[in-house]
C-alpha cells in the first residue's frame, strides 16, 4: 500500500473515531439544562422539557420530544427539531441559524437571526409551517370552550430585536376546519369551513386581525378587528366585527321567526349580515 493511501485511510479512521466520540461523549444533559435555564430566564412562567439532545451532521443539534409549558399546562409538543448554524455567518455582523422539525402531525422550518452588535436582543425568527393538526396543540385548545379542528399552514415572522415590545406578522390558512360549540348557536352545534384565511399583526399587547375570510358549508364571510391581550391569555378581550353570507342550512337552523326577520336583510345587502364578537377568548359573545 502506497504512502499516500495509508495517510488517506488514517485520516478517514481519525475522522470516524472523532465523530463516534463526539456522539457518545456529547453533553446531552448539559444542553437540556442550559436550554431549560434560558427559557425560564426569558419568561419565568415558561418551562421546557427535552427528551433527548444529540449532534447531527452537517454540524448542528437535534432535539427530540420537546414540550413547552406555561406553569403546569403544556402549550405544544415538538416530536423533533434540528438546528444548524450557517457557518459563514459567524464571520458576519449577524449569525444565522436554520431549523426544521415536526409537530402535531405536520412540519415546520425557518431561520433565526441574532445580531452580534446587540447582545441583549432576542433573535428575529421566521417560521413556515405546513398542515399542523391544531387539535393536537394543547395551547390552542385549552383556553376556550370552542373546540376547533383543521390543518393549519402559513408563516410567522417575530421580531423583538428593537426593544421590549413584541412585533410579529402572520399569514395563516386553516383548511377543513370544524368549530364545535359547547351549546347550540343559532340552532347549530358546529360550523364547518373549507378554509379560513387570515392576516394579522402583533404589537405589544394588541393583536390586529387585518383581514380574515372564510368559506364554509353553512356561511361565508369576512372578519377584522382587534384582540387585546390580558393575563391569563383566555381573558383577552375581543373587539371584532364582520359580515356573513348565510347558506340555506344556516337559515333553516334559525327557526321560522328569526329567519323571516333576517331574510329581507340578507336579500337587500350584497355584503351580508353584519355581526360583532365581544367578550373574551374564553367566552366570546356573538351578536348580529
ABEGO torsion letter per residue (X at the ends): XBAAAAAAAAAAAAAAAAAAAAAAABBAAAAAAAAAAAAAAABAABBBBBABBBBBOBBBBBBBGBBBBBEABBABBBABBBBBBBAAAAABABBBBBBBBBBGGBBBBEBBBBBAABAABBBBBBBBBBGBBAAABAAAAAABABBBBEBBBEBBBBBAAAEABBBBBBBBBBBGBBBBBABBBGGBABBBBABBBBBBBBBEABBBBABBBBBBAABBEBBBEBBBBBOBAAABBBBBBBBBBBBAAAAAAAEAAAAAAAAAAAAABAAEBBBBBBEBAABBBBBX
